Amino acid sequence: MYSLKLDYPLSGLVAHCVALCEVECCGLDAFDFSFVHMASFLMKCSYEGRARRLDVDSIEQQLETLNVNYGRRGASSKGVEIGEMNRRFSGVLLTQWVEDMQNELARAVRFLEQEGLLTD
């Protein structure tokens, strides 16, 4: 199993979503990857109080790359360990997590667009 360190901005999003416990204690259960936390992170990382499409696109690309490389149909579908999350993912579980993240990210983008808080 491959050990992976996430790059920014996905690493920042993951760190921002630690809300329920300590990662070292609870692993994946320590996170709240809801669209509210994602929207908050996206607004915070621009330093302007508005989210940038560039950051959204980067996160989407990072998630897709994770899935292509380590997901259930990935080049290394045996899975991956992500240290920032204290979690080992099988290929199937990684694909499920990526899909959940993509869905919540899409909800965050819709919310930000509706509120006029997403810039190109």
N, C-alpha and C positions, 0 to 999 in steps of 0.2 A: 504494500500500500504506500502510495506517495504522500509525503508531507508537504503542505503548501502554505505559503504566506500570502495573504490577500494584498493587493495593491490599492492605493487610494484612487478613486473615492469610495469603492466598495468597502474597503477596510474601515473607513470613517463611518460609513452607514452602519456597518455591523457593530462597531463600538458604540455608536449613538443609541442603538436599539437594546442595549443591556438595561433592562428595566425591572426585572422580577426577582433577581437573585444575583449572586456572583458567578461569573463564568466558570471559575475553578471548581465551584461546588456543584452547579447544576447543568453545566454544558449548554446545550441547545435550549433547555427549558428556562434559562435565564433571560432569554430574548423576547421582546415584543416587536415583531416585524410588521406591525400594522401600518396602514397608509398614513396615519397621523404622525407616527414617529419618522417615517420616511419623508413626509412633506416638511416636517420641522428640520430635519437634517439638511435637506436640499436648500431651504431658505437660509440656514445658518452658514453653509459652506461658501456662499457668495459674498458674505460680509456686507450685503446691501439690503438684506431683509426680503429679497426676492430670489426665487430659484432660477437657475440657468439651465436652458435646454442642453448645453454642453455637458453638464454634470449628469443629467438624466441619461443622455446618450452614452456616456462613458460607463455608467453603471450597467446599462442594458447590454453593452458590448462585453463587459467583464462577466456578467452572468451567462451570456451565451457561450463565451469561450470556456468557462468552467464546465458547462453542460457538454459541449462538443468534446472536450478533452477527457472528462472524468465521469460523465453521466452514463446512463444505462446503455447507450449506443456509442459511447465515446471511445477514443483511441486507447484509453486506459480505463476501461469500464469496471475494473476491480475496485474502484473507489479512490478516495483521497481523505487524508486527515487535514483538517483546518485548525491550526493551533489557536487562532484568535477566538474560536468557538468551542474549544475543548471537545471536539467532536470528530469521530470517524464516520464518513459517509460511504455506504456502498454506492455503486453506480445508480441503482434504482432510487435510493433515498436522496442522493444528490439531485437527480433530475426532478424529483418531487419538490425538494426545497427550492430549486431554481424556479420552477413553475409557480410556486407560491409567492416567491419574491417578485417575479415578473408581474403577477396579478396585482399584488399590493402596490407595486411601483406605478402601474397603470392607473390605479385608483388615486394615488397621490398626485399624479400628473393631472388627472381630470379635476381634482379638487383645486389644485393650484391655478389651473386655467380658469376655472369658474370664478375664482377669487381675484383674478388679474394679477397673480403673483409669480407667473412664469415668464421669463424673458428669453428671447432668442439670443 
